[in-house]
Amino acid sequence: MDQTAVISGAASGIGAATVELFLKKGINVLGVDLAPSSRDDANLGWVQGDVAKSETWTLVNEELTRRNWQADILVTAAAYLAVGNVLEITEEQWSNTINVNQLGLIKAVRSVLPQMIERKHGAIVTVGSIDAYLAEQGLISYCASKGSILQFTKALALDHARDGIRANCVCPGVTDTPFFRRHLDTASDPETFLKVREQRNPLGRLLQPEEIASTIAFLSSEDASGITGAKIVVDAGLTTGFDFRTGDEGA
């Protein structure tokens, strides 16, 4: 039986990499994003819209019905990031963070969960961040929203385990996406900021979106049939210890 995945934030970064990987695996994909699709594929459907708006998810269900697809997998990769402390971030930026990172996730789950429950089968993978449990300076709204995603996923897993639903959260470290590059552009010295971020990781580099997509694919598959309510960290070793020596410190 063909599988179908609904993926939000599907036009770029981790979402786009996940779309590509799933299509290669023969999984039908229904992408959801503010941006249009740049790919023509019979196994790819698309809904262009705001993940925080109910009408977007109404269109998702209508498109699933039109294509005679049923959602087996949900991946929530849509995200919004504002830079600043609690006083610097505007009310509009706080609202955007909540709408995309939290409300958009809730609406996505509420949209496809009933049909998963009806079939007693489904895998939900939320895209969190290492900022879900370790704070990062100047990203207070992002950290708060990602923390809520992790707890939401755990509660979702408990609530619907006996319905045959698995829910897990993948927590990436610094990943080389357009999302990160926009953050990089806000630094006073982007080149130095990038080098520091690379060297802070024990692997000595940024992650690639495809590496996160591979983890999402695993959590979505039957190979992960015994995993639910988990956070899976993919961070190039960043959070493994409190210190990492590159070999240049002389100690």
SULVENPE-V853909 format. One line per field, one symbol per residue. phi: phi as a letter, one per 30 degrees, with the letter a starting at -180 (. if undefined). psi: psi as a letter, one per 30 degrees, with the letter a starting at -180 (. if undefined). A space follows every 50 residues. Layout:
phi = ???
psi = ???
//
This chain:
phi = .dcbccbciddahdddddeddddddicdbcdbaddddcbcadcccbbcld ddcddddddddddedddhcbdcbbbccdabbbckdddddddddddddddd dcdddedddddcdeddddchalbcbcccadddbbdbeibdddeddddddd dedddddddbedciccbbcccdddcdbeeddddeddddbeddeddddddd dediaddcedddedddddddcddcdccaiccccbbhiecdbdabcdjcdi b
psi = kklkkkjlhfflbeeeeeeeeeeeggkkkjkklellkgkjkfgjlkjjlk ffkefefeeeeeeeeefhlkjfkkkjfklkkkklaffekleeeeeeeeee feeeeeeeefefeefeeefhkkkkjkjblffffklkkgheeeeeeeeeee eeeeeeeeegefggkkklkkjlajkileeeeeeeffkfieeeeeeeeeff kefglllkefeeeeeeeefflffgfgkkglkjkjgggegelfkkkffgfg .
//
